[in-house]
């Protein structure tokens, strides 16, 4: 009952004209960046970070949530019409969606993607609403040792799971932890790695880091690739709606996709790629129309798109309840919380309950807004694909520079922007995942503080991390995540021989 009352209070706040306007703007921007290949929600939210100094917290986070959900919706459009996923999570959608479009069924493909996103997004938001308070109750029992182990597990999971190489993921993580150490040591008051620069005493400005890695780095990488052309854009023929048979074949894939997306999205490094793959192969196995897979099966669009959008709500749960980002986008949102002087975690639900429940209520509203935006405006989204890529990314670099300078009126921050832009380009160029660096930068100082608190409480006994059951379990899982991939590869080689 308390949860329901809090949610109703959140709806009362989220339906205020100002908050509703920011939510609509976030959904619109999110859909646009989802449609444009190579521009994801992490980049967009990073570009919007300078606004956190001027916009009220509730409005800002509602807009961020709209961008995140909208990007998940919008990515299906390019996957279906030009076989170019706007987001990595919509790669699976392209497998069947583009083939449906080539058969003249682009309308039903877009419709099942949009409606499935709405259904799964709503189911996942319901799960977030009623599961999150339970997670908060459990998290309130955590001490510094448990938080240290949980953060270590998150860092290891993000590094080991994302990218093609565990070693490259760990190198990116190490770089993020190193950058996170810059500034004044809170225990001793001594500056660390500041090189005598007063601008670094408060640490590296995260806005410059995030915008540099995602925006400038992506633009430089695209320039290196020299990619300017687009594939053929297929026309949407016939009506953009579902037949009775399409509804029947799409309904249960939507539900199952939501069942895959939310729990996996809530796991460290769960993301959206894994649940979309699981949903696709599940639908392929359960379908009565197996012969259509590979030629445009509607279940192969409905299930993965539902899983994709449900995972977005899953990613928000550990962020809000534990203060743990499980993706690059969540890490950028976490930095925005910190810029407002807020620390996501169990106490956020009591100290800032109005903000939290306004944000959750806005997710329900955002799902409705996105459903209204996607299908009627599909022609507009397709026209966005005609924007010349060089102009698009030149604009992003200009906005990045102006935004970072305007946030702090500091040329030093602009220099940091381009330093990390070059680092971001190099990481993309040599296939290093960026997410471990960002998550390491955010969680590193928090993990260090938790470790020191745990050692202070235990009078310097390192055994406290393995004698406490929850902490020991989390450390064991982290160790398995590092060891199991190597064992799996060794076993595969042995079987091949």
N, C-alpha and C positions, 0 to 999 in steps of 0.2 A: 504493500500500500504506500509506503514511504517513497519507493521508487516511482510509482505511478504519479504521486503528487508532485515529486520533483520534476518529472518529465512534463507535466502540465504547466508548471512554472516556466520550464524551458521553452515550451511552445509560445507562452504569453510573451516572452522576451524576443524569441526568434521571429515572431510575426509583426514586430514593430517595423514601421516603414524603413528606417535607416538600416536595420539589420537585414531586412528582406532584400533591400537594394544591393547591399554588399554580397549577399548570398547569390542573387541573380547574376551579378557581375562575375563572381567566382566561377559559377557554372558555365557562363558564356566563354570566359577566358580558358577554362579547363577544356571545354569541348574543342575550341580552336587549336590549342596546343596538342590535344590528342590527335586531331586530324593531320597536323603538320608533322611529317616524319622527322625524327631526330630531336624534337623538342618535347621534353617530358615535364611532368609536374614538379620534379625537383628543381629543374632549371627555372621554371616560371615562378615558383614560390621564392627561390633565391633572388630573382630579380625584384620581387615585391618586398623583400625584407627591409629595404630602407624606409618603407612606409610605416613600419612598426613604431617609428618615433612620433608619428602624427595621428594615426588612426586609433580609436578606442579598441581595447583588447578583444572584446566580444565580436565586434564587426570584423576585425582582422582575421580571427581564427575561423569564423564562419566563411569568409571569403577563401581562405586557404583550403578548408574542407571542400568547398565548391569546386575549386581548381583541381583538387585531387580526384574527386568523384567524376568530374567532367572529363578529365583526361582519360579515365578508364572507359567512359562512354564513347568518346570521340575516336579512340584508336581503331574502332571496328570499321569506320567509314572507309579509310584508305585500304584497310586489309581486304575489304569486300570489293571495292571498285577499281583499285589499281594494283592489288596484290603486294602492297607495300605497308607493312605494319607501322602505325604511328607510334606504338609502344611495343616493347619486347614481349609484354604479356599477351598481345593480340596476334602473335605469330601463328598460333594454332588456329585462330579464326580464319586466317587467310587460306588455310588448307582446303576448307569446304566453301567458305563464303565467296571467294573469287570464282570458283567453278560454278556456283549457283548463279552468279552474275553473268557469266559467259553463256549460261543456258537461258538467259532472259529472266531470271528470278532474283535480280538484285533487290527489288522491293521487299519480298518476303524475307530475304537474308538480313536486310537492314532492320526490318520490323522485329524479327525474332531477337536480334541483337539488342535493340533498344528496350523492348518489353522485358526480355530476360534480364537485362541490366537493372531495370526497375524492380522486378520481382525479387531478384537475388539481393540487390542493395537494401531493399526494405526488410527482407528476412534477416540479413546480416546485421542491420542496424537494430532490429528487435533483439537479436542475440547480444549485441553490445550493450543494449539498455539494461538487460536483466542479468547478464553474466558479470559485467564490470563491477557492480557493487560487491558481488561475492569474491571476486579476485582482490578487491580492496581489503576486505576483511582478512583474507589470508596474508596479504602483503603487510598488513599492520603488525603481524607477528615477526616479521623479518628484523634481524639485527644487522649491524655493520658487516659481520662475517657473511651472512646470507646475501646481502646486497653486493658485496665484492664478488662472490662466486657467481651470482646471477649476471653481473656485468661482464665478467670474464667469459662466461658461457656465450653471451650475446656477441662479444668480440670474436671469439673463436668460430662461432657458427657463421657469422657474416663473412669471415675471411676464408673459411674452408668450403662453404657451399657456393658462394658467388664466384664467377669466373671459372676458367678452365683449369687453373693451376692453384693448388693449395699454397705452394711456395710464394707465388706472386701475390696471392691474397694476404699472406702473412707479412710480406714486405710492405704492401700498401698500409696494412694495419700498423706496422712499426713506425712508418712515416707519420701517420696520424697521431700516434701516441707521443712521438717526439715533438711535433708541433704543439700538441696540447700541454706540454710541460713548460712552454715559454711563458714567462711572467714571474710574478712574485710568489715564492713558496709560502703558503698560508700558515705553515707551522713555524718556520724560522724567520720569515720576513725577508729572506734573501732573494735577490733577482736571479732568475735562471735563464740562460740562453738569450739574453736581451741584447748582447753585444754593445752595451752602453747606450742603447736607444730608449729614450723615455717613452716613445710611442708603444713599446712592447711590454711595459711594466704591467699592464692590465691583461696581457696575453694577446695573441693574434686575433685581429678583428674577424669574426666568423663570417660576416657578410661578404668581406673581400675574398675570403677563402672559397665560400660556396659559389658565389657568382663567377669567380675565376675558374674554378674547376668545371662547372657545368656549362656556363654560357661562353666565356672566352675560349676555354679548352675545346668545346664542341665546334665553335666557329673555325678555329685553327685547324682542327682535324678535318673538317669538311673541305677547307681550302686546300689542304694537302691532298685529299682524295681527288679534288677537281671534279666533284659530282655536281652536275647542274641539270641534267635531264630528268624527265619524269616518264613513267610508263603511260600506256594508253589508259585513259579514264573511261570506263564502261558506262553507258547510259543506263539510267533507271527507267525501265520500260514497264508499262502497266501500272496497276495500283500498288501503293506502298502499304500493304496490309497482309494479313494472314487468312488463308482459307480455314475451314473447319478442320480439315486434315492436318494443316500446319499447326494449328493450336494443339491438337491431340498429340502430335509428335514432339512438340516443343515443351509441353508443361512439365513433365517429369524430369527432363534434362535440366530445366531451370532450377527445380528444387534440388536435384542431386548436385548441380554445380554450386549452389549456395552451400550445401553441406560440405563440399570439398574446400571452397574458398575461404570461409570464415575461420575455421580452426587452423588451417595451414598458414593463412596470413598472419595469425596471432603468434606463430612460433618464431623464434629467432631465425632470421634469414629465410623465413617461409616464402615471402614474396607472392607474386601472382603467377609466375611461370610454371611452378610445379603443379598447383591445383588445376590450371587450364589443361596441362598435358594429361593429368589423371582423369579429368572429366572427359576429354576427347576419347581416350582409349576405353573408358568405361562405357560411353555411349556406343562406341563401335562394337563392343562386345555384346551389349544388351539389345541393340537395335534389331528390329525385324526386317530392316531394309539394308542389310550389310553390303549388298551389291552397289548401293549408291555412294558409299564412302569412297572418297577419291574422285568422285564425279559430281559432288554437290549435295551432300546429305544435310538436311536442315538441323538434325540433332547435333552435327559436328560444329554448328555455329551457336546453337542455343546453349548447350552445356558449357563450353569454354568461356563464352561471354558472361554467363551467370557467375561462374567461378572467379573470373577476373574481377568483377565488381564486388563480389562478396569479400574478396581478400582485402579490399581497401578498408572496410570496417574492421576486419581482423587486425590489420596493421595498427589501427588507432587504439585498440584495446591495451596492449602492453605499454604503449606510449603514455596514455592517460592514467593508467592504474599503477604502473611500476616506474614510469619515467625512462623506459628502455626503448630506443628506436630500433626497429628491425629492418629498416630500409633507408636508402639515402633520402627519400622524401620525408620520412618520419624524423630523420636527424635534422633536416633543415627546419621542420616545424618545431622541434624541440629547442633549437637555437632561438626561434622567435619567442617561445615561452620565456626563455631566460632573458631576452632583451626587455621583456615587460617585468622582470623581477619575479617571475613565477617558476616554480619547480614542479613539473608533472610528477605524479606519484600518488600514494594512498592519501596523503594529507590534502591533495588538491581537491578531492571530493568534499572535504569539509571546509577548507579555507576559501575555496573559490567555487562553491557548488553551483552558484548561479551561472558562472561562465561555462562550466562543464556541461550542465544540462541544457543550456542554450545551444551549445555546439552540437550535442547529440540530437536535440530536436531539429536543428537546421539540416541534419542529414536526411531526415524524413522529408522535409520540405524540398531539399535539393534534388531528391530522387524524382519528385513530381515535376519540378522545373525542368530537369534534364529530359524527362520523357516528352515534355511539350516542346523542347528545343530541338531534339534530334531529328524526328521524322519530318515535321513541316519545313525545317530549314536545311534539309539535306542538299538542296541545290546550292545554297550559299557555302556550305562546308566544302563542296566539290570545287567551287570557284577559287577557294583559298589555295588550292594546289597549283594554280597558275602563277602565284607569286614567284618571281625569280629568286632562286636560292641565294645567290650572292647578295642581293638587296636585303633579303630577310635576315641573314646573319650579320651583315654590316650594321643593320639597325639594332640587332641584339647587342653588339659590342658597344655601340654608341650609348644605348640605354644603360648598359652595365656600368660604363665609365661615369656617366652623369649621376646614376643612382648611388654608386659607392662614394663618389666625391660629395654629393649632397648630404649623405647620411652623417658624415663626420667632418666635412670641410677640410679634409686632410689629403695632401698629395702623397703622403706615405702610404695611405690605404690604397690609393690608385696604383702605386708601385707594387704593393702586395697583390692586387688584383691581377696584374699581368704576370707576376712571378708564378702565381698559382695557375694562371691560364696556360702558361707554358708547361707547367707540371701536368696539368690536366690533359693537354695535347699529347705529351709524351706517354702518359698512362694509357690513353686510348690507342695511340700508335703502336705500342708494344704489348697491348692486351692485358694491362693491369686493371683490376676492378677498382672503381673510384669509391664505391660505398664503404669498404673497410677503412679507408683514410678518413672519410667524413665521420663515421661512427666512432672511430678511435679518437679523433679530435674532441668529440663531444663527451664520450664516456670516460676517456682516460683520466682527466682530473677528478671526476666523481669517483671512479674506481680507486684512485690513489687515496682520496680522502676517507673512503670506507675502509680501506686496508689499514690506514693509520689509526682510525677509531677502534677497529677490532683489536689491533695489537695493544693499544693503550688500555682497553678494558681488560684484556687477558694478561696484562703486564709482560708483553713481549713474547708470549707463547704462540709460535706459528701453528702449533697443533690445533688451535681453536678452529681453524678452517676445515679440518678433517674430522674433528670429534663432534661437531654439531651436525645432526643427520641431514638437514636440508642442504646445508652448505656442501657437505661431502658428496651428496647425490648430484648436485649441480656441477661440481668439479669433475666427477666421474664421467658425466655426459660430455663435458667439454673435452676430456681426454679421449673418449671414444670417437668424437667427431674428427680429431686429428689423426687417429690411428686407423680407423676403419677404411677411409679411402685408399690408403696405401696397401692395406691387407686385401681389399677388393681387387685392386689392380694386379697385385702379385698373384692372387688366385686366378684371375682371368688369363694372365700369361701362362700359368701352369696348365690350365684347361686347354688353351690353344695348342700347347706342345703335345 
